Amino acid sequence: MSPTVFRELLSRLRDRIAVEDADERIEGSGEPIVSPQHRRSAAAERALADAEEVESTDRLREGETDVDR
């Protein structure tokens, strides 16, 4: 491979993988990106809170306390 061909190939490769200025290319709301594993809707949060409340009520009815765990 001649040096000229190598330089041209290297130049094309640099152009292909070049990253633009991040501030100009990223668009969005500006809110942090949350992992889908940790993302919950308000309805899901309410359902979890309700389930925890029912569970704690059931434990109190059975006479169990947090200390008994």
QUIMO-V528200 format. One record per residue. N is the residue number from 0. RES is the residue in one small letter. PHI is phi in degrees with one decimal (* if undefined). PSI is psi as a letter, one per 30 degrees, with the letter a starting at -180 (NA if undefined). OMEGA is omega in radians with two decimals (none if undefined). Layout:
# QUIMO-V528200
N_RES_PHI_PSI_OMEGA + N_RES_PHI_PSI_OMEGA
This chain:
# QUIMO-V528200
0_m_*_k_-3.12 + 1_s_-77.1_l_-3.13 + 2_p_-59.3_e_-3.14 + 3_t_-66.9_e_3.13 + 4_v_-65.0_e_3.13 + 5_f_-62.9_e_3.11 + 6_r_-62.0_e_3.13 + 7_e_-65.6_e_3.10 + 8_l_-64.0_e_3.12 + 9_l_-64.2_e_3.12 + 10_s_-63.6_e_3.11 + 11_r_-63.4_e_3.13 + 12_l_-64.0_e_3.10 + 13_r_-60.2_e_3.13 + 14_d_-63.4_e_-3.10 + 15_r_-70.7_e_-3.09 + 16_i_-99.0_g_-3.14 + 17_a_-63.3_k_3.14 + 18_v_-104.3_k_3.10 + 19_e_-72.1_l_3.08 + 20_d_-61.3_k_-3.04 + 21_a_-59.4_e_-3.12 + 22_d_-65.3_f_-3.13 + 23_e_-86.3_f_-3.03 + 24_r_-96.0_f_-3.10 + 25_i_-95.4_k_3.09 + 26_e_-123.2_k_3.11 + 27_g_167.6_a_-3.07 + 28_s_-77.5_f_-3.09 + 29_g_90.3_f_3.12 + 30_e_-79.3_l_3.14 + 31_p_-65.1_k_3.10 + 32_i_-85.2_k_-3.08 + 33_v_-107.8_k_3.10 + 34_s_-59.6_k_3.11 + 35_p_-58.1_f_3.11 + 36_q_-67.6_f_-3.08 + 37_h_-110.0_g_-3.11 + 38_r_-90.0_k_3.09 + 39_r_-136.4_k_3.08 + 40_s_-78.8_l_3.11 + 41_a_-61.2_e_3.13 + 42_a_-65.2_e_3.12 + 43_a_-67.1_e_3.10 + 44_e_-62.5_e_3.10 + 45_r_-63.9_e_3.14 + 46_a_-63.2_e_3.10 + 47_l_-65.9_e_3.12 + 48_a_-63.2_e_3.11 + 49_d_-63.3_e_3.14 + 50_a_-64.3_e_3.11 + 51_e_-65.8_e_3.13 + 52_e_-65.5_e_3.11 + 53_v_-63.4_e_3.14 + 54_e_-62.3_e_-3.14 + 55_s_-68.3_e_3.09 + 56_t_-64.2_e_3.12 + 57_d_-63.1_e_3.13 + 58_r_-64.6_e_3.13 + 59_l_-66.2_e_3.10 + 60_r_-64.6_e_-3.13 + 61_e_-82.4_f_3.10 + 62_g_88.3_g_3.13 + 63_e_-86.2_k_3.07 + 64_t_-119.5_l_3.10 + 65_d_-62.7_f_-3.13 + 66_v_-70.2_e_-3.11 + 67_d_-71.1_f_-3.10 + 68_r_-65.8_NA_none
